[in-house]
Amino acid sequence: MSISYQEAVGVSTTIEIIACIFALFILRSVMKDNKETPYLFGYFISSLLFFYFLNKSTLEIGNTGWYIEDLFGTITSLFFGLTICKKGHSDGLCKLLIGAFVIFICSIPFIENHVNYTMTFSALCILLAFVSLISAEKLNQADKGLAIFIAISLIVITYELSAIPSSISRVDYYKSDFYYPLVYFSSLILVLTVFIFTSQLINLTSKYKTLATKDALTGLYNRTAVYNLVNNQLALAKRNKQTCSVVMLDIDHFKKVNDQHGHQQGDDAIKLVAEQIQYCTREYDISCRYGGEEFFIFLTNTDSNAAFQIAERIRHAVTEQSKDKLYGPLTISVGLTQFQEANSLDENIDIADKALYASKQAGRNQTTVS
């Protein structure tokens, strides 16, 4: 039993799409916030329908000379563009694609040479997808690979447009030597799937890593992650014979902020303190939201005198930046100690915490060195 070229491409692509749809549902279950996922699903389905109708007797749309597989091929190109544009958060380009598709559909009865017309629309979809991707922020390695692949796709389809006769019909096109885009189209589905899934998995890994190490409200390190970071810094400081300091600080009368102004204002107050901590410390210092309205700072290569100056800078900055806020002005109490190698990290934190308590007992809004 012989099998035609188109049937072979259709079977192979169907297998690819079924595998992709299966993978899509698995990935969707763990990444429900991906805006591009529904469009990727539409891309798979329209691709499947395109190859399904490609192997059947032609089904003409009205008396336009267009066939049902032409329409599904165009819809597939649309979903391809929307998938990438949504991934790149380019809502404007998505609207442009949809508008172009509406114009395309309305033009069907008036366009006879639909081979060139459909390929031109596909080229537009690929071009806008490429623009969206390279305009996106923070591209991971899979996104960069996808951008290169889309650029190659654009070159291929542009070459095909320049190579085929402008007056060729769809039937003549598939009878000619210009059949290799079907193979390319089949490969496109699998390659796009690999790149999209890889990119999503990279983003998922990065997202979970951030959730595991950073405080969601302030962006500072959380208490779980800070111990490993500080121990690494301590090992480096010991090797370089550097002095380090531990700082604990707390927002004064924070309960009143929540009681009088609400928890949203309380969250804003915590974020303001975190911002001033980041502004007043160095990149390699380690800042942590230790719990509630309490913060921990580990200052590398800093003795107690320099740590006192940094703590005072933070304290004054918090009051200054919060004076015009609804909950302001805020004050903070600070305790610090120069790191003692004879004690563990927890013991040094406890010493700094007692110094913080001493600041509270002495009237708040001050820094105590222990």
N, C-alpha and C positions, 0 to 999 in steps of 0.2 A: 504493500500500500504506500503510495507516494504522498508526500505532504508538501504543500506549496511554501514558498518563502514567507508569505504573509502569515500563513497558519503557524509556521515555526516561531516567528517573532511574537505572534499573539499568545501562543502557549507559554513561551518563556517569560513574557512580560506578566501574564496572569499569575504565574507562580511567584514572581518577584513581588507583585502587589499584594497577594494574599499574605506573604511573609511580612511585608511592611505594615499591613493593617494590624496583623497580630502583634507586632512589636509596638505599634502606635498605641494600642489599648493598654499595654503593659506600662509604657512610659507615661501615658496620660494619667494613670492611676497615682503616680508619684509626683507629677508635675502639672497640677491642675491650673496653674496661673500662666501657662504659656499661651499667648494670644494667637500664635501662628498654628497651633495644633489643629483646630477645626479646618483651616484652609489646607493644611497638609493632608488631612483626611479627604477633603473634597478633591484634591489633586490625585490621590490614589484612585478614588472611585471613578472620576472622569477619565483617567488613563485606562482603567479596566474596560469601561464602556466604549472608548475609542477603538481599542483593539478587538473588542467583541464584535462591533458592527463592521469593522474593517474586513472581517472574514465572511460576512454574510452578503447576501445580494443587496445591491445598493437601494437605500430607502430615500427617495427624493423628498425634500422639504417643499411642499406645494409644487409649483411649476418653475422654480427658480433655478434649477440646475445644480442646486446645492444638495449635499447628502448628509444624512444624520451623523456619519463619522466625522465630517468636516466640522459640524457644530461642536461635537465632544472634543475634538482636537483643539478647537479654539478655547473652549471652557477650561481644558487642561492647562493651556498657556496662561489663562487668566488666574487660575488657582496657584500656578507656579509663582507668578509675580506677586500675588497677594500674600503667599506664604513668606517670601523673603522680605517684603515690605513690612509685614506685621512683625517679623522677627527684628527688623531694624527700627521698629516703632515710628515708621514713616506714614502717618495717617493721611497726610496730604497726597502722597504718591498712591496710596490705596484708593483714594477718591478719584484720582486721575485715571487709574486703571479701570475702575468701574465705569467712569464716564466714557472712556474709549471703547469699552465693551458694548455699552448701550448704543453708541454710534455705529459700531460694527454690526450689531444685530439689525438695526434699522436700515442699514445699507445693503443687506443681503439681496433683496429683490432687484437692485439696480446694478449689481456688480456681477459680471459674467466670468471674469478671469479670477476665480476665487483662490487658485493656488498661490499666486503672488500676494493676494490680499490677506489670506490667512497667515502666510509666512511673515508678512510685514507686521501684522498684529503680534505674532509670537516674538518677533525681534523687539518690538516696543516693550512687551512684558519683560523680556530678559534684560533690556537696557535699564528700565526703571528699577528692576530688582538689583542690578549691579550698583546703580547710583545709591539706592537705599542702604545696601550693605556697607559700601565704603564710607558712607556718611555716618554710620552708627558709631557710638562710643564704646571703647573697651572691647575690641574684637579679640576673641580667643583664637587659638591656633586653627581650630576647625572652621571658624568663620573666615579666616584668611584663606584657607584652602578652598572654601566654598566660593569666595570672591574670585579666585583665580579660575576655578572651574566655570563659573558663570561667564567670565570674560572670554574663555575659550568657546563656550556655547554661542556667544554673540558673534564671534568671528566665523564659526561654522555656518550659522544660519545666514549671515551676511554674504558669505561666499556662495552659498546655495542660491540665494536670491539673485546674485549677479550671474550665476552660471546657467540657470534654467531659462528657456525662451519665455518671453513676456506673455505670449498668447497660448501657452500650453494649457490643456484642460486637465482636470483631475484624473480622468481615465487614462489619458495619454501619459500623464506624469508617472503613474504607477506601472505603466507598461515600458517606460523608458529605463535608461541606466541611472536615473536619479532616485534610486531606491534606498541608498545608504542612510538618509536621515531617519528611516524607520528603525534601523539598528541603533543609531545614535539616540533616538528618542527612547528606545527600550532601555539602553544603558543609563540614560539621564535619570530615570526613575530610581534605579538602584543607587547611583552615585549621590544624588540629592538626598536620598534617605539616609545614607551613611553619614554624610556631612551634617545634616540636621540633627540626627540622633546623637552624634558625637558632640556637637556643640551644646545640645541640651544637657547631656550628661556632665560635660565640663562645667557648665553653669550650675548644675545641681550640686556637684561636688564643692564648688566654690561657695555656693549659698550655705550649705550645711557646715562647711568649715568656718564661715563667718558666724553663723548662729552658735557654733560650739565655742568660739573664742571671744566674741564681742557682745557687749550689752546692747540690746535692741534699742533702748531709749537714747542712750548717750553716744554710742559708737566707741566708747572706751572698752578696754579689755574687761572680761568678766572675771569673777573670783576664781573660777575653775582653771582658766587659761594662764592666769598671771604667775602662778608658782613656777611652772616650767620656764617661762620667760625670765623671771628674776633669777632663778638658779643658774641659767645660762650666763646671765650678765655677771653674777657673782663669781663664777668660775673664770671669766675673762678678766674681771677686776682683780682677782687674787693673783692671776698670772702676771698682770701688769702693775701690781702693787698699788692699786688705786683705792681711794676711800669712797664709800657709798653712804647714802643716807636714806632713811625711811620716813615718810610723811603720812600722817593720817589727818583728815579734815572732815568737818561735819557742818551742815547748815544749821544755824541757830534758829530756834523756835519754828522749826519746819512744820510742826503739827498745826500751828496757827495759820500758816499759808494754806494748807489743805482745808482747814475748818472754815476760814473766812472767804476764801476765793475759789475753792473747788480743786479737785484732783488734776484737772487740766492745767491750771496755773501752777500747781505743785510740780507737775512734769516739766513745764517750761522752766521753772526755777532750777530744777536738777540739770536740765540741758544747758542752761546758762553757765552754771558752775563748771560743768564738764568742758564747755567751750573755752572758758578762761584758764582752766588747767592746761588744756592743750596749747593755748596761745602763749602761756607763760613758761612752759617747759620745752625741752629740746626734743628732737625727733627720736633720739635713742633712749630717752627717759620712758619709764613704763607707768602708765596711769590706769587705774582700775576703779570701777564703781564697786565698792566693797560690799555694799548692802544698803538699800533704802536711800537715804540722803548722805551716806558716809562714803568717802573716797580714800583710796590708797595711792601713793606715788612713790616709786623707787627711783632715786636720783643717782645715776652713775657718775663716778669721778667727781664727787661733791662731798665736802666735809660739812659739819653741822653749821658752820658760819655761813657758807654759801647757800646751804639748804634753807636757813632762816631767811635770807634775802629773797629767795624764790617764793617761799611760803608767804612772806609779807606782800610780795608783788601780786600773788594770786588773791590774797585777802582784800587788798585795796581795789584790785580790778573787778572783783565780784560786786563789791559795794557800789563802785562807780557805774558799772554797766547795768545794774539793776535798779538804780535810783528812780528811773522814770517808768518802771514797770508797775503793773497793777499791784503786784505782791511786794514791791520793793519799798525801801532799799533792803537788800539782804546783807547779813553778816555771817561770817563763818569763824569757827574756832579750829585751831590747828595745833597738833602735837607732832614733834619730830625727834628722831634720835639718829646719831651717827652709827652706821651698822657695826655691830660688834661680832667679830668672827667666832668668838667663843660661844656665842648663842646661835640657835637655829633661826630661820627666817620667821617662824611663828613667834618665837620669843622676842625678836626685835620688833615685830609688829605690835606685840603686846606692850612693850615699853613705850612705843610711839602712841599707842592708844591710851595709855595711862597719862601721858603728857597732854593728850587731847582732853581727857577728863579734867585735868588740872586747869586747862584754859576755860573749860565750862564752869568749874567751881570758882574761878577768879573773876567771873563776870562776863565771859564769852567775848567774841570779837577780838581775839588776840592769839599769838603764837607762843607756845611753851616748848623749850628745848630740854630734853632729858638726857 
